[in-house]
Amino acid sequence: MADTEEVNFWPHGAVFALAALATVLYSLVFLWVTFLIIRHRAWYFLAIAFGAAIEIAGYTTRSYSIKNPTMLVRRQSSRSPPASRPRRPR
């Protein structure tokens, strides 16, 4: 029973279509803002383009995690943590 049970990270019903739509919309915003920055040489607006790129990465990860919820789980290592070395006396 535990093998077939899926893990759900979203406490609500996350919708793939909305996450994909947000990815596309932020991609368009990123391209448009980048075009305007280059055209008008307004380099101080690079922070907005950077923010749009971060949003694209976030919504892409969200889309991926909706379709593959168990792929983002960090697996526990079977190895024990390294033993701490004793300190040398001063």
N, C-alpha and C positions, 0 to 999 in steps of 0.2 A: 504494500500500500504506500509506503514511504517513497518508493522509487518512482511511482507515477505522479506523485503530488508535486505540483509546481509552486515555486516561490513567487509571491507577488510583492514587489517593492512599493507599489503605488497603493496608498490607502483608498484611492478613488479609482474609478474606471478610466484609465488613461487611454486616449483615443489616438491611434496611429495616424489617421488622416489629418487630424489637427496638428500633430507634431511635424508631419511632413509638410503641411501647408506653411507653418511658421518657419521651417527651414528654407523653403522656397522664397517666402516674402523677405526674410532677413538677407538672403543671398542677393535678391534684387536691390534691396536698400544698400547693401555693401558695395555692389557694383556701381550703382548710381552715385553714391557718395565718393567712392574712389575716383570715378571719372571727373566729378566736379572738383575734387581736391587737385587733381593733376591739371585740369583745364585752367583753373583760376590760380594755381600755385598757392593755395591756402593751406600750407603745411601744418598750421596749428590745428586743423580739423582732423588730423590723423587719429586723434583719440576716439573720435566717433567711428571711424572706419575700424579701428581696433576693437571697440565695443561691439560692433555689428559682427565681426569675425568671431568673437567669443560667444555671442548669441547663436551663431550658426553651429559652432562646435557643441554647444549645450543642447540645442534642439536635435542635432544629428545623433548625439549620444542618447537622448531621450527616445528618439524613434527606434534606435537599435535595441534599447533595453525593453521597449514594449514588445518587440517581435521575439527577442531572445532573453527572457528574464533571468535565466540561470547562468548565462555567460558572464555576467558582471559580478558574480559572487567570488570573493577571494577564498581560495581553498586553503585549509590549514595544512601546514607542513607536518610531516611525520617525524622530522628531526627535532631534537630538543634544542633549545637556544644555547648559544655558546656560553661556556662557563666564564665568569668574570675572573680576571687575573688579579692576584693579590697585589696591593700597592707596595712599592719599595719604601723602606724606611728612609727618612732624610737624615 
